[in-house]
Amino acid sequence: MASTFSPLKIELITTGDQSGTWGTTTNTNLGTALEEAIVGSANVTFASADVTLTLSNTNSSQTARNLRLRLTGTSGGARDLIVPAIEKQYIVQNDCLDTITIKNSTGTGVAIPAGFSAMVYNDGTNIASASMYSTSVLATTLSATNAAFVNALPVTSGGTGVTTATGTGAVVRASSPTLTTPALGTPSAAVLTNATGLPLTTGVTGTLPTANGGTGSTSAATGTGGVVLANTPTLVSPILGTPTSGTLTNCTGLPATTGITGTLPVLNGGTGVTTSTGSGANVLSTSPALVTPALGTPTALVGTNITGTAASLTAGTATNQSGGTVSATTGAFSGVASFAAGSAAAPAITRTGDTNTGMFFPAADTIAFSEGGTEAMRISSLGDVHIGGTSGGIGRLNVYGSVEINDLVSDPRLIISGNTGQLTITQTDGDVTTLDSTGTSTGIAILYGSTFCVFDNASGRVGIGTATPSSTLQVVGTVTATTFSGSLSGNATTASNALGYNQTWQDVSASRAAGTTYTNSTGRPIFISVRLARDDGTLTLTVDGLLIGATGTTAGPQNYTLTAIIPAGSTYSVTISGPTLYWYELR
């Protein structure tokens, strides 16, 4: 059998293989593959694009296997070095001018700045830094000139955390520093409890609020006298302007014509408006008596006690509360006419003198028609039409009863009978075809003379030439077909699934193994022949768990052959005790 390979592509020799050459393979494994993984170094050249390293099934030299990878060439910007997704350690030296990130095709990686080296570990999904953690750096000659840092030394490591400085003198720390003439700028917060020398004219910005003893205002003062405080001040002839609010409970002397602005609302005894129409007393809401009012177009009006004529009524809705008739001999009506729902016995819209025939509305979005007090037809909310009934139909047109479509009254061509469940089609030559739902309890039968075609909904069976099919498709008579898929029963025969039809002998020795169970998934029978050629040995053939054939052990040169037909869907396997098996299949 062929060798296999480890994730580092070290060749793993199958037991008994490479007789006389296994030493060469082993030397290559040790001297090339393992040596590259432990101490090997390789260059990886970039050319303004990402680089992907792969490993193939060979123990010969491969770049991705080396421990140290030196990155060279032109990066042309930040790039990715994509390595195989296996568990492996790398030492990466980035000699490019840009940051290179070493990673798998998916997962996270490690970004290595230009001019730096890093030790990383690949766990097969992500790549992480493998550098050792240390709480301190011990060096006798470490200084700012010979130490290289990628970023600013953080405060937690004794640095400042920044790379810029301002001013001169000692480093400022957090607790009680002494600052000499600092320019503080605009601090976000400061407590000046012990601050002195603050000039009020130049050292303060903003307005001192009332809560801190100020006025809260920067505008010039008005009037004379003392400062006005909030509680019970005494004002001498003030001009109040337009206050946002005020309580005038004890105020006197307010002139009604000049001292009030706005409109007095109804809730305060006013009218709420500044205009009037007509003459006479004010109109209140309860039982007012109006003298020749012009009502305009009211949004609603109940004219229970209105008398006179309606000659001037041109729009709106007239509601007759006494059950009388609204009629007109001439003119045109516009707008919407509303009617009660009505019923089949008393339709909402009728003809004068025929009050049990007309239109009514049995439900929302539904129109119905009655004749002689009985519903004859309705149009449902779905737009379906029902004639002779109200429910049960599922089509756009549902007729409960018989339907005849004629070219002559005496010579019907299509009859649909609701009582028998039949559709009868009569041709002009007298031939009759019937679609009968009563011919089978759960299906439909099509009859032409005495010929049946039955569709049984309950069993899912179809019968042609028989009213009682016993299989999915049963045909009584002759069936002619150019192609066929599936299985046949009865007296049916077909060449397309016969053994040997469109099949060839194939040598499958390379894809078959002794002791392995295979399944015939071709959908038709196949023929198998296995042969053992050696001085001595045994051979067995098993189909569907049954031992079909076996050979004994005989000394000396022998050829053993076993054959069998494997039905569609059956399993089969072969066992041998010799090294060479020849396996052929007719399929």
C-alpha positions in Angstrom: 0.0 0.0 0.0 1.1 3.6 -0.5 2.9 5.5 2.2 1.1 8.2 4.2 2.5 11.5 5.4 2.5 13.4 8.8 1.4 17.0 9.1 5.1 18.0 8.6 5.1 15.7 5.5 7.4 13.1 6.9 6.9 9.9 4.9 5.3 7.1 7.0 6.2 3.8 5.3 3.5 1.1 5.3 4.5 -2.1 7.0 6.2 -4.4 4.6 6.7 -1.8 1.8 9.9 -0.3 0.2 11.9 -3.5 0.6 15.5 -2.5 -0.1 14.8 1.2 -0.3 13.3 2.1 3.1 16.7 3.2 4.3 16.8 6.0 1.7 13.3 7.2 2.7 14.3 7.1 6.4 17.5 9.1 5.7 15.5 11.7 3.8 13.0 11.9 6.7 15.8 12.5 9.2 18.3 14.5 7.2 15.9 16.7 5.4 12.4 16.8 6.8 13.1 16.7 10.5 16.3 18.8 10.2 14.3 21.5 8.4 11.6 21.5 11.1 14.2 21.6 14.0 17.0 23.9 12.7 16.2 24.7 9.1 16.2 28.3 7.7 14.6 29.5 4.4 14.1 32.8 2.7 10.5 33.9 1.7 10.5 36.6 -1.0 7.7 39.2 -1.3 6.7 41.0 -4.5 4.1 43.6 -3.5 1.6 40.8 -2.6 0.7 38.3 0.1 2.6 35.1 0.1 1.1 31.6 0.8 3.3 28.7 1.8 2.0 25.1 1.4 3.1 21.6 2.2 2.7 18.6 -0.2 3.1 14.9 0.4 6.8 14.6 0.0 9.7 14.5 2.5 11.9 16.5 0.2 12.9 20.1 1.1 9.9 22.5 1.5 10.0 26.1 2.7 7.0 25.9 5.0 8.7 23.1 7.0 11.7 25.2 8.1 11.9 26.6 11.7 13.3 30.0 10.7 11.7 32.1 7.9 13.6 35.2 6.7 11.2 37.6 4.9 12.8 39.6 2.0 11.9 41.3 -1.2 9.5 44.2 -1.8 6.4 44.2 0.4 4.8 47.3 -1.0 2.7 47.8 2.1 1.5 45.7 5.0 1.2 42.0 3.8 0.2 38.6 5.1 2.4 35.5 5.2 -0.1 32.5 5.1 1.3 29.2 6.3 -0.2 25.7 6.5 -2.8 25.2 9.3 -0.8 22.6 11.3 0.7 22.7 14.8 4.2 24.2 14.4 6.7 26.7 15.8 8.3 29.4 13.6 11.0 32.0 14.1 10.2 34.9 11.7 12.8 37.6 10.8 11.1 40.5 8.9 13.7 42.2 6.6 11.0 43.9 4.6 10.1 47.6 4.9 6.5 47.0 6.1 4.7 45.0 8.7 4.1 41.4 7.8 1.4 39.3 9.6 2.0 35.6 9.8 -1.3 33.7 9.9 -3.3 30.7 8.6 -5.8 31.2 5.8 -8.4 31.7 8.6 -8.0 32.7 12.3 -5.8 35.3 13.9 -2.1 35.9 13.5 0.9 37.9 14.7 1.9 41.2 13.1 5.7 41.6 13.0 7.0 45.2 12.4 9.7 45.9 9.7 13.2 45.0 11.0 12.0 42.9 13.9 12.0 39.1 14.6 9.4 37.1 16.5 8.9 33.6 17.8 5.3 32.4 17.1 3.4 29.1 17.5 0.7 27.8 15.1 -2.0 25.6 16.9 -3.6 24.8 13.5 -6.3 27.5 13.9 -4.6 30.7 15.2 -1.0 31.9 15.4 0.1 33.5 18.7 3.3 35.0 20.0 5.6 32.4 21.7 7.8 35.0 23.5 8.5 34.4 27.2 6.9 36.7 29.7 9.2 38.5 32.1 8.4 40.9 35.0 11.7 42.8 34.5 14.6 43.3 32.1 18.0 42.5 33.5 20.9 44.1 31.6 24.2 45.7 32.7 24.6 47.8 29.5 20.9 48.5 28.6 20.5 52.2 27.8 18.3 54.5 25.7 20.9 54.3 22.9 21.3 50.5 22.7 17.7 49.5 23.6 15.1 49.3 20.8 11.4 49.5 21.7 8.5 49.2 19.2 6.2 51.4 21.3 6.5 53.9 24.2 7.5 52.3 27.5 4.3 52.1 29.5 3.8 53.6 33.0 3.4 50.2 34.5 7.0 49.4 33.3 8.5 52.6 34.6 8.0 54.7 31.5 5.8 57.7 30.7 3.6 56.0 28.2 4.2 58.8 25.7 6.9 59.8 23.3 6.7 63.6 23.5 7.4 66.1 26.3 6.9 69.8 27.0 8.6 72.3 29.3 11.8 71.7 31.4 12.7 70.3 34.7 11.9 67.2 36.6 9.2 64.6 35.6 5.8 65.5 37.1 4.1 62.8 39.2 0.6 62.5 40.3 0.8 63.2 44.1 1.5 66.8 45.3 3.8 68.0 42.4 5.1 71.6 42.5 4.6 73.3 39.1 6.5 76.5 38.2 4.6 78.9 36.0 2.6 76.2 34.2 0.3 77.1 31.4 -2.7 74.9 32.4 -4.8 75.6 29.3 -8.4 74.7 29.9 -8.5 71.9 32.4 -11.6 69.7 32.4 -11.8 70.0 36.2 -9.9 72.0 39.0 -10.3 72.6 42.7 -9.0 76.1 43.7 -9.6 75.9 47.4 -6.2 77.2 48.4 -5.6 79.3 45.2 -4.7 83.0 45.8 -4.1 86.1 43.7 -7.0 85.4 41.2 -7.8 88.8 39.6 -11.6 89.2 39.2 -11.4 91.3 36.0 -8.9 89.2 34.0 -8.7 85.9 35.8 -12.4 84.9 35.7 -14.5 84.0 32.7 -18.2 83.3 32.6 -21.0 84.7 34.8 -21.1 84.2 38.6 -24.4 82.3 39.4 -26.8 83.4 42.0 -26.0 80.3 44.1 -22.5 81.6 44.5 -23.5 85.2 45.4 -23.7 86.6 41.9 -26.7 87.8 39.9 -26.5 85.2 37.2 -26.6 87.9 34.5 -24.1 90.0 32.6 -26.6 92.6 31.3 -26.5 96.2 32.7 -28.7 97.0 35.6 -32.0 98.8 35.2 -33.7 101.2 37.6 -32.3 102.4 40.9 -32.4 101.2 44.5 -31.4 98.0 46.1 -31.0 94.6 44.6 -34.3 92.7 44.2 -34.4 89.3 45.9 -36.9 86.6 45.3 -39.0 86.6 48.5 -41.6 89.4 48.9 -39.8 92.3 47.3 -41.4 95.7 47.2 -41.3 97.2 43.7 -41.9 100.9 43.1 -43.7 101.6 39.8 -42.0 98.8 37.9 -42.5 98.2 34.2 -43.0 94.4 34.1 -42.9 94.0 30.3 -44.4 90.6 29.3 -43.9 88.2 32.2 -44.1 84.5 31.3 -46.5 83.9 34.2 -48.1 85.9 37.1 -50.8 85.6 39.7 -53.0 88.7 39.9 -55.2 87.6 42.8 -54.9 90.9 44.7 -54.3 93.2 41.7 -56.8 96.1 41.2 -57.4 98.7 38.6 -57.0 96.6 35.5 -58.7 98.3 32.5 -60.7 95.8 30.4 -60.1 97.6 27.1 -56.3 98.3 27.3 -55.0 96.2 30.1 -55.9 92.8 28.6 -54.5 91.1 25.5 -55.6 87.8 23.9 -59.0 86.1 23.8 -60.9 85.2 27.0 -61.6 81.4 26.7 -65.0 79.8 27.2 -63.8 78.2 30.5 -63.3 81.7 31.9 -66.7 83.0 30.8 -65.6 84.3 27.4 -66.6 83.1 23.9 -63.1 81.9 22.8 -63.4 83.9 19.6 -63.0 87.5 18.5 -65.6 87.6 15.7 -69.4 87.3 15.6 -72.2 86.9 13.0 -75.8 87.8 13.1 -77.5 89.7 15.9 -79.3 89.0 19.2 -78.3 87.0 22.3 -75.3 84.7 22.5 -76.0 81.1 21.5 -75.3 78.5 24.2 -75.0 74.7 23.5 -78.2 73.4 25.1 -81.5 73.9 23.3 -80.8 77.2 21.6 -83.6 78.8 19.5 -82.1 79.9 16.2 -84.0 82.4 14.0 -83.4 81.8 10.2 -79.9 80.6 10.6 -77.7 79.8 7.5 -76.2 76.4 8.6 -73.7 76.1 5.7 -72.6 72.4 5.4 -72.7 70.8 8.9 -70.6 67.7 9.3 -73.6 65.9 11.0 -77.2 66.8 11.4 -80.2 64.9 12.9 -83.3 66.5 11.4 -85.9 64.7 13.6 -88.2 67.6 13.9 -87.4 69.5 10.7 -90.4 70.4 8.6 -90.9 72.0 5.3 -89.4 70.9 2.0 -86.0 69.5 1.0 -85.8 71.3 -2.3 -82.5 72.9 -1.4 -80.8 69.7 -0.1 -77.9 69.2 -2.6 -75.3 67.1 -0.7 -74.9 65.1 2.5 -76.9 62.2 3.9 -80.6 62.2 4.6 -81.6 59.8 7.4 -85.3 59.0 7.5 -86.1 57.9 11.1 -89.8 57.2 10.5 -89.4 54.4 7.9 -90.7 56.4 5.0 -89.4 56.6 1.5 -86.8 59.0 0.1 -87.7 59.4 -3.6 -87.2 61.7 -6.6 -88.7 61.9 -10.0 -85.9 63.8 -11.7 -82.3 64.9 -11.1 -79.1 63.0 -10.3 -77.9 61.5 -7.1 -74.2 61.6 -6.0 -72.3 60.6 -2.9 -72.7 57.4 -1.0 -76.1 55.7 -0.2 -76.0 53.5 2.9 -78.4 50.7 3.5 -79.2 48.3 6.4 -77.8 44.7 6.0 -81.1 43.2 5.3 -81.8 39.4 5.0 -82.9 36.9 2.4 -86.5 37.3 3.6 -86.3 41.1 3.7 -83.5 42.4 1.3 -82.0 45.8 1.9 -82.6 46.9 -1.7 -85.8 45.8 -3.4 -88.2 46.6 -6.2 -91.4 48.5 -5.3 -94.1 45.9 -4.6 -91.7 42.9 -4.4 -90.0 43.2 -0.9 -88.7 39.6 -0.7 -86.6 39.8 -3.9 -83.5 41.9 -4.1 -80.0 42.5 -2.7 -78.8 42.2 0.9 -75.4 42.1 2.8 -75.1 38.9 5.1 -71.5 39.7 6.3 -68.7 42.2 5.9 -67.5 42.5 2.3 -70.2 40.1 1.1 -73.1 40.7 -1.3 -76.0 38.3 -1.7 -79.2 38.1 -3.8 -82.5 36.6 -2.9 -85.5 35.4 -4.9 -88.9 35.0 -3.2 -87.3 35.2 0.3 -84.6 32.6 -0.4 -80.9 33.3 -1.1 -80.1 32.5 -4.7 -76.5 33.7 -5.0 -73.7 35.4 -3.1 -70.3 36.9 -3.7 -68.0 36.2 -0.7 -65.3 38.5 0.8 -62.8 36.5 -1.2 -64.5 37.3 -4.5 -65.9 33.7 -4.9 -69.3 33.2 -6.4 -71.7 30.7 -4.8 -75.0 29.8 -6.5 -77.6 27.7 -4.8 -75.6 27.5 -1.5 -73.5 29.5 0.9 -70.4 27.5 1.9 -68.4 24.4 1.2 -67.1 25.4 -2.3 -63.4 26.2 -2.7 -63.4 27.6 -6.3 -64.0 31.0 -7.8 -67.4 29.7 -9.1 -69.3 27.2 -6.9 -72.6 25.8 -8.0 -74.7 23.6 -5.5 -76.8 21.6 -7.9 -76.7 20.6 -11.6 -75.2 22.7 -14.3 -76.0 22.4 -18.0 -74.1 24.1 -20.8 -76.0 23.7 -24.1 -75.8 24.7 -27.7 -79.5 23.7 -27.9 -81.9 23.2 -25.0 -82.8 19.7 -26.2 -79.1 18.7 -27.0 -76.9 19.4 -23.9 -73.1 19.1 -24.4 -71.9 19.4 -20.8 -73.8 18.3 -17.7 -72.4 18.6 -14.1 -74.7 16.8 -11.6 -74.3 17.8 -8.0 -76.4 14.9 -6.8 -74.3 12.1 -8.4 -70.8 13.8 -8.4 -70.4 13.3 -12.1 -69.1 15.3 -15.0 -70.6 14.0 -18.3 -69.2 15.2 -21.6 -71.3 14.2 -24.6 -69.8 14.6 -28.1 -71.8 15.4 -31.2 -71.2 11.8 -32.5 -72.9 10.4 -29.4 -69.7 9.3 -27.5 -70.0 9.9 -23.7 -67.1 10.4 -21.3 -67.9 10.5 -17.6 -65.7 11.9 -14.7 -67.3 10.1 -11.7 -66.4 10.8 -8.1 -68.8 8.1 -6.9 -67.0 5.3 -8.8 -64.5 5.1 -5.9 -65.0 6.2 -2.3 -61.8 8.4 -2.2 -60.9 9.1 -5.7 -62.0 9.9 -9.3 -62.8 7.5 -12.1 -62.8 8.4 -15.8 -65.1 6.1 -17.8 -65.2 5.9 -21.6 -67.7 3.2 -22.4 -66.5 0.3 -20.2 -62.9 1.5 -20.0 -61.7 2.7 -16.6 -59.0 5.0 -15.5 -59.1 5.3 -11.7 -57.2 7.7 -9.3 -57.4 6.5 -5.7 -56.6 9.4 -3.4 -56.5 7.2 -0.2 -53.9 4.7 -1.4 -52.2 6.9 -4.0 -52.8 4.2 -6.7 -53.6 4.6 -10.3 -55.5 1.9 -12.3 -55.8 1.8 -16.1 -58.3 -0.9 -17.3 -59.3 -1.8 -13.7 -61.4 -0.1 -11.1 -59.5 -1.6 -8.2 -55.7 -1.1 -8.6 -53.6 -3.2 -6.3 -50.2 -1.4 -6.8 -49.0 2.2 -7.3 -49.7 1.8 -11.1 -51.6 -1.3 -12.4 -52.3 -1.6 -16.1 -54.6 -4.3 -17.5 -53.4 -4.6 -21.0 -50.2 -3.9 -23.0 -47.8 -1.1 -22.1 -45.3 0.3 -24.6 -42.5 2.5 -23.4 -39.1 3.6 -24.8 -37.5 4.0 -21.4 -38.4 2.8 -17.9 -37.1 3.6 -14.4 -38.0 1.6 -11.3 -39.0 -2.0 -10.7 -41.6 -4.1 -12.6 -43.9 -7.0 -11.5 -46.2 -9.4 -13.2 -45.4 -10.4 -16.8 -43.4 -7.2 -17.4 -39.9 -7.4 -18.9 -37.3 -4.8 -19.8 -33.9 -4.9 -21.3 -32.6 -1.8 -19.6 -32.1 -3.5 -16.2 -31.0 -6.9 -17.4 -27.6 -8.3 -16.3 -25.1 -7.6 -19.1 -27.2 -4.9 -20.9 -25.0 -1.9 -21.5 -22.4 -3.3 -18.9 -18.7 -3.9 -19.4 -16.1 -5.9 -17.5 -13.9 -3.6 -15.4 -10.7 -4.3 -13.5 -11.4 -2.7 -10.1 -8.5 -4.3 -8.2 -6.9 -0.9 -7.4 -10.1 0.4 -5.8 -11.0 -2.7 -3.9 -9.6 -4.0 -0.6 -10.0 -7.4 1.0 -12.0 -7.4 4.2 -14.0 -4.3 3.2 -17.8 -4.5 2.6 -19.1 -2.8 -0.5 -22.7 -2.0 -1.6 -24.1 -2.4 -5.2 -25.6 1.1 -5.6 -25.9 0.9 -9.4 -29.7 0.2 -9.3 -29.3 -3.1 -11.2 -27.5 -6.5 -10.8 -23.7 -6.7 -11.4 -21.4 -9.8 -11.8 -18.2 -10.1 -9.7 -15.2 -12.4 -10.3 -12.2 -12.5 -7.9 -9.0 -14.5 -8.4 -6.1 -15.4 -6.1 -2.8 -16.3 -7.8 -0.1 -17.7 -5.4 1.5 -21.0 -4.3 -1.0 -21.5 -1.5 -3.7 -19.5 0.3 -7.4 -19.2 0.9 -10.2 -17.0 -0.7 -13.8 -16.3 0.4 -16.7 -14.4 -1.1 -19.7 -13.1 1.0 -22.9 -11.6 -0.3 -25.5 -10.0 2.1 -23.8 -11.7 5.0 -23.9 -15.2 3.4 -20.7 -17.1 2.5 -21.2 -17.7 -1.2 -17.8 -19.4 -2.0 -14.5 -20.3 -0.4 -11.3 -22.1 -1.4 -9.1 -24.5 0.6 -5.4 -24.5 1.2 -3.4 -26.5 -1.4 0.4 -26.5 -1.7 2.0 -25.6 -4.9 1.1 -23.1 -7.7 -2.7 -22.6 -7.8 -5.2 -20.1 -9.3 -8.5 -19.7 -7.3 -11.5 -17.9 -8.8 -14.9 -17.2 -7.2 -17.8 -15.5 -9.0 -21.3 -14.3 -7.9 -24.2 -12.1 -9.1 -24.7 -9.1 -6.8 -28.4 -7.9 -6.8 -29.1 -4.2 -6.7 -28.6 -2.8 -3.1 -26.8 -6.0 -1.9 -23.5 -5.9 0.0 -20.4 -8.0 -0.8 -16.9 -8.6 0.5 -13.8 -10.7 -0.1 -11.2 -12.1 2.3 -7.8 -13.5 1.2 -4.7 -15.0 2.9 -2.4 -14.3 -0.1 -0.7 -11.1 -1.2 -2.1 -10.7 -4.8 -5.9 -10.4 -5.5 -7.4 -9.8 -8.9 -10.9 -8.3 -8.8 -13.2 -7.8 -11.8 -16.8 -6.6 -12.0 -19.4 -6.6 -14.9 -21.2 -3.3 -14.3 
